[in-house]
Structures are given as C-alpha cells and as structure tokens.
Amino acid sequence: MNTTQLVQEIKKKKSFLCIGLDVDLNKIPQYLLEEEDPIFAFNRAIIDATHHLCVAYKPNTAFYEAYGLKGWKSLEKTINYLNKKYPEIFTIADAKRGDIGNTSTMYAKAFFEDLAFDSVTVAPYMGKDSIEPFLAFEDKHTILLALTSNQGAYDFQTKAVDGKELYKQVLETSKTYKNSKNLMYVVGATKAKFLADIRQIIPDSFLLVPGVGAQGGNLQDVCKYGMNSQVGLLINSSRGIIYASKEKDFAQAAALKAEELQKQMAVELNRHF
Ligand SMILES: O=C(O)c1cc(=O)[nH]c(=O)n1[C@@H]1O[C@H](COP(=O)(O)O)[C@@H](O)[C@H]1O
C-alpha cells in the first residue's frame, strides 16, 4: 500500500488510528485459552470488531516471539488474515530490527516477503548500510525510530552530538539514503512538543506515534504540532484498546475504545481540512 492510498483511507474513515496487537495470554479473556490458537482467535475478533475505525494494525513481534514457534504461527495467521480480508489496512511489523547489510536484507525478507507486511520498524543506530537494505524493497515502508516515547529516549536521542540533537541527525541523515521517500518515523506521543521542530526537518513524512492511552500521551497535542497537509500521522494505541474487557464482550469493548479515539481524530481532521 502506498501513502496516497493510506491518506485516502484516512479521509474515508475519518481516522488515523493504528491498533497495536500486543497480545499477552495473561491479559486476554481466559476462555479463549481453550481455542487451538488463542492469540489468533483474539486478534481475529479484535480486527473484525475494529477494522472500520482504524487504518492500520501493528503487531509488536515481541508478543509473538515470546511464545516461540506457536507465537510466530499466530503472527503469520494474523497478517494473512489482514491481507486477505482487509487489504485496505496498512500493516506494521513492529520488530525494531537493523543490523549489518546482509543481515538487514534477511530481516527485510522476513517481514516484507515471507510475512508480507507493508512496513517494519527499524532502529537507526547502525546507520545507512543497516537501513538501505529495508529501503531496497521499493513498495514497502521502513519506519525509523526517531524520538521514542519512553524515558530512556533522553539518554541518547536528545543529546547533542556536534551541536545537534541525535534524533535530529537521524532525521536529517536518513533523508540522504537511497529511496528515502519510503521512510516513515516513530515519534512518541509523550514527546508531542518536539513535533514542531521535527516537522521543520521532515515536513512531508508520515509519523507513527505510539504512547497515547497507557503511556499518557495526548492526541490533541500530537495533532497540533505534528499534522501536515497530508495528515501525516498514524497514532497507535495497544493496551488502551485491546484490553478494554476480559469478558465475552472484549471485542465490542475494544471497538468502543477505538471509537472514542476515532471520534477525537474526526474532530482534528475537520479542524485541519
Ligand atoms: O515502535 C513503536 O511502536 C514504539 C515506539 C516507541 O517509542 N514507543 C512505543 O511504545 N512503541 C510501541 O508501541 C506500543 C505501545 O503500546 P501501548 O502503550 O500499550 O499503547 C508498543 O508495542 C511499543 O513497543
């Protein structure tokens, strides 16, 4: 899926919501544990109940890898289900990969070819030759960590190197990479005030913004400082949506939480467009 199609979906659904599928077997309704594949059963129900309210889903691979082979199978079934039943949805493998070139190529194949995700999150620390192998997949998107939502972001990302903050150097340098038009960036919702500066450097890029809900980020602030002429935002919430209820109504409860965010997004879209 390209960004033109993504923007069309955002305008059609009046939503730039990304739902994080971070499935923890201790937090899902316990009766689902009797299913052959509880993680997939949970995801399928959440997706069926919420797909009209969001434009993207983001499984964080840690939550699948934690369950070994079975977890990876659940991830595969989830992405296949999304691609087959809801091809208009933008899919993000939140894997935070990145390594020397030939290894990055294998990571890219895993998520773009074998699992057929539209995008993958990548850590920028190893630089150009660790990122360009992902960008070599021209019809896919590479989502680079720029300024993350956690407290540890202040350990390195906001520190000045040669007079400029590291996260700004990541943004500027990455623009020189081959096929950089297919880059998106992660900026935490908890860092909304930084978005004005970030938009000076990358006015046109899409941003994946996690950290509303459970981490306390504010949707209105993110829109105020981060929205661009093509919307340019995918705001993620995981726990705040998918764990709204542990009972039989869990999928409907998740849809209500998603709808709360979608309605706030519709207000923001009306304000900006
Ligand atoms: O890359 C990410 O998605 C990410 C980057 C970041 O800076 N902060 C962050 O929370 N995330 C991910 O976004 C999701 C946030 O989940 P909730 O806090 O439950 O909404 C998790 O999957 C995190 O791993």
The ligand as a Tripos MOL2 file, in Angstrom:
@<TRIPOS>MOLECULE
LIG
   24    25     1     0     0
SMALL
NO_CHARGES

@<TRIPOS>ATOM
      1 O1          7.8810    1.4470   17.6490 O.co2     1 LIG1
      2 C1          6.9070    1.5010   18.4030 C.2       1 LIG1
      3 O2          5.7900    1.1930   18.0050 O.co2     1 LIG1
      4 C2          7.0830    2.0970   19.7270 C.ar      1 LIG1
      5 C3          7.9970    3.1260   19.8230 C.ar      1 LIG1
      6 C4          8.0290    3.9240   20.9750 C.ar      1 LIG1
      7 O3          8.7530    4.8930   21.0580 O.2       1 LIG1
      8 N1          7.1920    3.6130   21.9960 N.ar      1 LIG1
      9 C5          6.3140    2.5660   21.9440 C.ar      1 LIG1
     10 O4          5.5490    2.3920   22.9030 O.2       1 LIG1
     11 N2          6.3000    1.7520   20.8380 N.ar      1 LIG1
     12 C6          5.4290    0.5670   20.7850 C.3       1 LIG1
     13 O5          4.0600    0.9950   20.7340 O.3       1 LIG1
     14 C7          3.2310    0.1430   21.5170 C.3       1 LIG1
     15 C8          2.6270    0.9740   22.6450 C.3       1 LIG1
     16 O6          1.6970    0.2280   23.3580 O.3       1 LIG1
     17 P1          0.6890    0.8650   24.4240 P.3       1 LIG1
     18 O7          1.4950    1.6790   25.3680 O.co2     1 LIG1
     19 O8          0.0910   -0.3610   25.0680 O.co2     1 LIG1
     20 O9         -0.3040    1.6720   23.6580 O.co2     1 LIG1
     21 C9          4.1450   -0.9890   21.9860 C.3       1 LIG1
     22 O10         4.0810   -2.0420   21.0290 O.3       1 LIG1
     23 C10         5.5220   -0.3780   21.9890 C.3       1 LIG1
     24 O11         6.5370   -1.3270   21.7780 O.3       1 LIG1
@<TRIPOS>BOND
     1     1     2 2
     2     2     3 1
     3     2     4 1
     4     4     5 ar
     5     4    11 ar
     6     5     6 ar
     7     6     7 2
     8     6     8 ar
     9     8     9 ar
    10     9    10 2
    11     9    11 ar
    12    11    12 1
    13    12    13 1
    14    12    23 1
    15    13    14 1
    16    14    15 1
    17    14    21 1
    18    15    16 1
    19    16    17 1
    20    17    18 2
    21    17    19 1
    22    17    20 1
    23    21    22 1
    24    21    23 1
    25    23    24 1
@<TRIPOS>SUBSTRUCTURE
     1 LIG1         1 GROUP 0 **** ****
